[in-house]
Amino acid sequence: MSRLTIALVAIIAVLAGGLATSLYSRAEPGLDEAGVRAIVTDVLAETDKPVSVAGIDAATLHPMIESYLMANPRILERVSNALQAEVRKDEIMQSRAAIAAMQDQIYNNPNEIVLGNPQGDVTLVEMFDYNCSYCRSAMPDMAKLLDTDPNLKIILKEFPILSQESVEVARIALAAHQAGIDYWTFHTTLFTARGKVTKDTALDAAEAQGLSRVSLELDAQSDDINAIIQRSYEIAQAIGTTGTPTYLIGDEVIPGAIGIESLRDRIANMRACGSTVCDG
């Protein structure tokens, strides 16, 4: 945040009484009221009519700002929007740095569930929970992408966060994948099942493809399965996501089911300029 922006937020913070703590602490962590006044004084000193606020009495100052804000209430809305934009910008930069630091774990881990073209020129990652209704509604988008984009690589990451039942389903799913199951058929069977997806739902779907329920239940408790699920939690924490579905394309984190057209746009941009957003 620029010094001038901090000053503008700080002026309102200092003058708005109860809003002071939340506004100027978010503007620049660790900044106290004396520091705020110093910044404001410095900025005002650079104008044609420098004025110091150091000596203004709070009893005089607060009624002045209250009167001003009552006459111009949208100023707080504008400041709030600007502050939210700054916070969002910081979050994006942090998630990009996290993706860069975990590039191999996200995109190149040999134990991942891969659909589509393993050598595709663009990779789309979906972090999902089998009991997530939004993931269920977004599953047809993945089906269409698989059918229509022969150069797309899709990585599915089990991210069971909704219940212990979801964790048990994820374990069975990963064990079934390691056993060589037709994963897309298994995946669609679970997402089109009625009601809550349970461990039995997953075992039934795997058994329909010839796998042993007993063997799967044993394999599902392996250290390898634990490590895969734990890695998903670590990735989610690093990129700052807490919900499903979450998509990753390039260096962008996309929370929520955004629809096939938005996904296609980002995939096309990755091919055109190497980023999900192309200049111009």
N, C-alpha and C positions, 0 to 999 in steps of 0.2 A: 504494500500500500504506500502511495506517495506521501511525502511529508505534508503537502498541502491537503491531501485527503484526510490524513490523520488530524490535521489542524481543524478542518471543517467538522469532522466527527467530534473532536475534542471540545470545540466551542459549544456544540449542542449538549455534549455530555456534562461539561462543567456547569452549564447554565440550567440543565434540566433536572437538577436535584437527584431524584431517585433513579433516573436513567443513567446516571454517570458511571456507576461501576460496570454495568454490562456493556455499555457502548465503548468507553475508552479502553477497557481491558481487552475487548475483542479487537479493537483497532490496533493495539500494540501491547501484547502481554507484558505485564510487569510495570506498565506505565502508571505512576500515581498522579494525583491532582497537581502537585507541584510541577511534575514533568510536563503535564498537559499545558499548564499555563505558560511554561517556558517555550514550548513549541508554538503556541498561539502568538505569544509576544514576538518571537523570531519571525514568524510569517508576516505578521502585521508590520513589522519594522521594514520589510521589503516593499511595502506599498507606498503610495504617494503621501499618505497621511498616517504614519506610524502611531500606534496607540498601544500602551501597555495595559494588560489586564491584571497585572500582579497585585495592584492595590485596590481593585474593585471589591467592595464589600458584598458578600453573598446575599445579605438581606436586600440589597439594592438590585443585584444581578438577577436573582431568581424571578422576581415579579416581572422584570423586563423581558426575560426570555419566555416566561409563561404567556405574557401578552402577545409576544411575537408568534409563538407557536399556535396559539389559539386563532390568530389571524391568518396563519399560513400552515394549517395542519398537515398538508401533504409533504412538507419538507422532511418529516420523520419517515414517511413512506419511501421517499426517494433515497434517504440515507440508508434505510433498512435494505432496500433493493440493491443499492451499491455495495453494501457490506456483504450481502448474500452472494453477489456476483464474485466478490473478492474471495470469499470462503470457497465457493465452487471452483474457482480458478486454482486455488491452492490444492484442493482435493484432487483435481485432474492431474496437476503436476506430481503430486505424491503417488498417485496410482500409476502414472507412467514410469516413474522411477522404480516402483515396486515390480512392475512387469519386466522392466529391463533387467533388474537384479535376479528375477526368478524365471528368466526366459526359457531355460532348458526344462525346468520343472513344469512349466505351463504348456509348452509347445512341443518338446522333444523327448518326453519321458517314454521309454519303450513299453511300459506296462499299461499305457492308456488305452481306452476304448476308442478305436478309430473307425469312422464310417466314411463312405465316399472314396475319393481318390487319395491313397496314402502319400502320393507324390504331388498332390495338388499345389497350384501356385498361390492359393490363399487358404488360410486355416481359420476356421470358426470354432471357438470353444464354447460349449454350453455347460454351466454348472447347474445341476438340477436336483430335485427331490421327487421321488415317485409319488408322494402324496401332495404335491404342490398343484393346485387347480390351475394356476397360470401356466405352469409347465405343460400340463395336460392340453390346455387350449392352444399352446404354441407348437405342440408336436407336429400337426399337419404342415406348419411352415418348414420344419426340418425335412419332412417327407418331400415337399415340393422342391426344395433346394437340392436334395439328393437326386431327384428325378430329372431336374432341368439343368444342373450345373456339373458337368463331368470333370471339371478341374478344381472342384472344391473338396477340401479335406475338413472333416468335422471330427472334433474330439469331444467326447462326452465325459464329464467329470462328476462322479457321484458326490453330492454335497448334501447329505441327509441332516437336516436341521429342524424338522418339524416335530419329530417325536422319536422315541426309542424304537418304535416299530419301523420308522423310515431307515434307521441305522441297520436294523436286522435285514430289511429288504436290500439295502445297498450291499451288505456283505454277501448275500446269496447271489445278487447280480454280478458282483465282481468275481466270485468263485465260478459262476457259470461261464463268464467271459474267459477266464483262464482255462476252463475245460474245453474251450473251442466251440461254444454254442454259436448259432446264427443270431448275433446280438440284436440286429435290427428287428427281427421277428419277435424275439423275447421282449425288447423295448416297447414295441407297439402293443404287444399283448398286455403288458402291465398297464400301460397308459389308457388302454381301451377297456380295462376291466371295470366292472361295476363296483361302486363303493370304495372303501378304503383299501389301499394296496397293503397287504400283509406279507409276512414271511411265507405263509402257506400259498398265497397268490404267486409269489416268485418261484417257490418250489414246484408248484403245479405247472407253471410255464416252462421251467427247465426240464421237468420230467417228461413233458409232451415232446421234447426234442431228444429223449433217450438218456438223460442224465439221471444218476442215482440220487435220491433225496438224502440218504444217509451220508454218502460221500460229500455232497455239497454242504451239508450242515457242519461237517467236520472241517472241510477246507475253508469255510467262511470264517473260522476263528483263527486263521493263520496269521503270523506276523506280517506277511506280505500284504494281506488284506487290510490289516490295521494301519500299515504304513501308507497305503494308497489313500484311505479315508483321512488320515491325519494330515497328509500333504494337501488335500483339498481345503481343510480347515486353515492350514497355514497360509495358503495362497489367498483365501478369502480375507483373512485378517490383514495380510499385507496390502491388498488392493482396496481394502475398506468396504467390502460388500457383506451384507448380512441377509440377503434375500435370494429367492429363486423365482424364475430363472435369472441367471447373470451370464451375459455373453462377453467374450473377449475376442477382439479382432485387432491385430496389430498391437498398437499401444493404447487402445481404447477399452475402457470398461463400460459395458452397457447394461445397466440394471433394468430388469423387467422385460415383459413380452412386448417388444416394440413393433411386431408385425413383419411380414415377409418383405414388403416393399422397402422398409427402412434397412433391413438386413441386406437386401440386394444392392441398395445404393452404396452401403459401406463396402461391400465386397467389390463392387465395380470401381469404387474410388481406390481401393487397395491395389487393384490391377493397373489403374491409370496413373497413380502418382505415389504409391507406396504408403498411403495414409488413408484413414477413413474419411478425412475431409481434405478436399483438394482446393488450392487457392484458385479463385476466379470461377 
